[in-house]
Amino acid sequence: MLRFLDRVEVLGNKLPHPFMLFVYLALGIIVLSAVISMFNVTVDHPGTGEEVAIKSLISGEGLKYILTSMLTNFVEFKPLGLVLGMMLGIGLAQKVGLIQTFMKKTIINAPPKLVTYAVVLTGILGNLASDAAFIIVPPIAAMVFLTLGRHPIAGLAAGFAGVGAGFTANFLITGTDALLSGISTEVAKNIGDGITVTPVDNYFFMIFSVVMLMTVGTWITEKIVEPKLGKYDGPSDEKELEEIKPIESRGLRNAGITTLIYMGLLALALFLPNSALRNEDGGLIPSPFLDGIVPIILFFFIAVSVAYGITVKKIKTTNDVPKFMGESMKDMSGFIILIFAAAQFIAYFDWTNIGVWIAVSGAEFLQSINMTGLPVIVGFILLAAVLNLLIFSGSAQWALMAPVFIPMFALLDYNPAFTQMAFRIADSSTNIITPLNPYVPMILAFMKEYDKKAGFGTLFSVMLPYTVIFLTIWTILFVIWNLLGLPIGPGVFMKS
């Protein structure tokens, strides 16, 4: 396994930056469209039934499309507004310190018997803070374990597993939900009109996944990792665990009070007679409430962040709120640049009809070999898990895979949200063993504080049980969930 991961690291390091990867892919589509169009290839569009031809981008019409659509492709790309809108609120919570304090308090104040559960759970929920959770949770978990006389590397591993392998699961709707559903919706437009994937379409399965991952992660830590590590006999006084300050505790209290008030007002608005947030029949699927879930979450994070920020004196004037929001947007610059290139690639895939051609051909092949049930989804999960070893960015990998697999599986009658859910399982599970995870060197540095001889082999051997068991049990859960016909989100099932 270590030799395999070494080869993955060498191969992965040869890949270009995700932005350049999509630039090269877009150029590849341009050339490929010209070559295929020379053979007068046509395909029946699955949405309209109309026969469409592969169109060349190396033509007068193609050049006109490239130049006139470039800005539109970017500005109207669904994930852009969804993610930036979410991050205005979540970024504010991060900048004032609310999320960081919540994570620390959850771990530090947990009863000794529940510490492992608290560490894994906090890591999973920490994806609200995006990559910041990689920096916060594992070192705190290591120090807490050390304070309790347990092996600190086991705590480090539990925290890293929660943050990395449980990255897309959460009790709340996060920026990841908005990002992936936006890409899925953008691709699904090529299947037929009115097909959308919302940020809540995987919500039910993800809530249950949090409980499963927390339970399994705790079992792996206490039954496999800690016994493997043995008794800790290294340095124990190098670092002191930083306590939560009283003012931070008051901030969390006020944020909690604000949460109750906000939820109460939302419930009142939702369940009032003839509520504007429900549909004409009085239901919630679909409804303005679900359609407006991103702004609702945005306002929630603004409210609790302001309550916390004022209490801890991070927010002293109204000017501080837009200042912190602006700082959070600076952190999104890399995402915005990536999205510009990814939007062009997906748009070219759509315009040339290459995506339709690949989807129809792929679906026909799978049907010809009678591979149309859940086994094909399991195969897709395994493929995505392997690709994640080479492409760490989940958004980049989904933008690459979605244009091919969403239409292909839609022809097999799989809901795009279902395909997206399968991808999320694979993408999360292998985050903690890929050498291309930029936080692996940092985790290794934390590990060396407790074991000077620790190397990449040590880290991978400790983290491998989490990846293998998480991926296996999560996939089995996914299969059973859909065999039982349970919804993965509000009104969303396996079949379209």
Summary of the structure (lengths in Angstrom):
residues: 496
radius of gyration: 23.6
end to end distance: 38.8
largest distance: 72.6
contacts: 1739
relative contact order: 0.15
helix: 69%
strand: 2%
